[in-house]
Amino acid sequence: MRKVFAAALLCAVLGGCSDGNSKPLILNARNTTTESTANEPDPDYGWTRPVTAEVFSAAATKLGSAESALDGHTLQAIVSDATVRVRSDDQACSTCHAWATTISRAAFCARVPAFLALPTAKGDGHDDPSAKPLVLKELLELWHAAGCPE
């Protein structure tokens, strides 16, 4: 079982695995593998289109002590804009991730599987420092499965 998980994790971090005939595997927000279809429906938000509570209901809820909710922000702004603070610790993503300020949509899309493979935050104050909130994992999982739309 560990070898299967390790192989799935490695495939997810490297952007998917394929035997040439099958679709790549991705590690989803619940740490299980699924086929990457890139044919999933457009989630009606994207790199330059704002996430709204109408299309992703959890976007209206603030995380922890965040200044604002995901609602109304593009993924590009969430990731790279130092003034957008939706993290539960009220920090911008670029506070901890120096690469975030200049990352492109394609480069960020390639990083999503590694993000999904990180531990999921429980919010109990005892999370691993690299743990990510489930709501962010679900948001990015949908975006990635749809082919990382603009």
N, C-alpha and C positions, 0 to 999 in steps of 0.2 A: 504494500500500500504506500509506504514512504517513497519508493522508487517511482511509482506512478505520479504521486503528488509532486515530487522533485522534478520529474520530467515535464509535467504540466506547468510548474512554476517557471522552469527555465524557458520553456516555449513562450510563456506569457511575457516574460521579461525581454526576450529577444523579438517579440512582436508576432508570435504565432508560429506554429509548426504545421507542416503539410508534407504529405508524401507525393505531392504532385497531382494527385487525383482527388484528394479531399480538401475541404476548406480548412483554413488555419484554425487552431484552437485558441481561445482567449480565456483568461481567468477572470471570472465575473466578480461582482461585489460581494458575493457570498462565498468566495474562494472555491467555487466549483468550476470545472471547465465547460465551455459551450463552444459550438462552432461559430466562428466569425463569419457572418454572412455579408456584411456591408450592404445588405439589401433590406435591412430593417427599415421601417418607415421613418421618414424625417421626423425628429422629435419636436419640430417647430421652434427650435432655438439652436444656436450654434456659436461659432467663433466670433461672428460679428452680429448675430441676431440675439437680442436679450432673452434670457430665461424669464418666463412669467409664471405666476401662480396658476394661470388658466391652463397652461400646458404641462406644468410640473407642480402639483399642489404643495409639495414640501418647500418650494422656493419662498413661500411667504413667511416661514418660520425662521427666526433668528437663532443662530447657534451660540450657545453659551453667552458670553458678554460681547458678542459681535456688534459693531456699530450699525450694520444693516443686514438685511436678508439677501438671499441670492436674487430675489425678484427684481427685475429691471436691469440687471447687469448682464453683459455678454461674457462668454467664457474667456475671451481675450482680456477683458477688463479684470475679471476675477483673478486670473493668473498673473497678469503683468502690471496692472495699475496699482501703484503704491498707495493711492488714496482709497481704494476699494478694500474694505476690511469686513469680510464675511466669515472669517475663521472664528471658532469659539473663543480663542484667546484675544480676539480683537486686533490681530495683526494682519497685515497684507501678506499674500503668498510670497511676494518678492522679499519680504523681511528675512525669511529663512532660505529662500531659493534664489541665489544670485542670477541663475540662468533665466529666471522667469521674466525679467524685464524686457528681454529682446527675443523671446522665443516665437517662432512662427507656428501657424496652425498645424502644418504637417509635422514639425518636430514635436509639438505637444501631443499630437495624436499618437505618435510613436511611443511616447512616454506613458500613455494611459494604462496599458497592461501592467506595467511595473507599479503604478499607483494603486491599481485594483488588488495587486498581490500583497500590499502592505497590510499590517494588522488593522482591524476595524475597531474604532474607538467605542468604548462602552459608556464613556462619560461619567465614570464613577470616581474620577480623580486619581486612578491608579493605572491609567493607560500608558502603553509603551509610547515613547516620544514620537515615534514614526506613525502612530495609529491615525487613521483618517476616519472622519464621520461617515456613517453609512449613507446619509443623504448625498454627500458629494460623490461617493462611489457609485450610487445609483444614477445620478445625473450624468457622470462621465461614461458610465457603462452604456447608457442609452445612446449618447452622442457617438461613442466609438463604434457601437454596433451598426449605426446608420452610416458609417463611413466618414465620420468627423466632418459633418457639413459646415459650410461657411456660415 
